[in-house]
């Protein structure tokens, strides 16, 4: 059974930083692309960032603008999202997702992910 467990969310002031982590189990982690998505209150889920199964390639949404960095540690079966220069528009529940199958490419399309975590909340106060 695949499990993705996010952590690291919380309350932060505008301009601050947070590091989200996602621990994976039940899959051959090193062969799966991983992604981060978010959903703000009253809005649809949106893509944040993704990383290829080997970690050599990343994708990020335009609004990230160099503020967020996705990384992975295949030995620890974890993917992280380092977020800096946070603003109120970053307030959302952040979800970790694992790709459709082994060696499926990283994508910004949510339909390209088969497994999802339960989410971790981020609140940015201004």
Beta strands, then each sheet from edge to edge (+ up, - down):
strand 1: 3-7
strand 2: 10-13
strand 3: 18-25
strand 4: 34-39
strand 5: 46-51
strand 6: 58-60
strand 7: 68-73
strand 8: 78-83
strand 9: 92-99
strand 10: 113-116
strand 11: 120-125
sheet 1: 1+ 3- 8+ 7-
sheet 2: 2+ 11+ 9- 4+ 5- 6+
sheet 3: 2+ 11+ 9- 10+
end
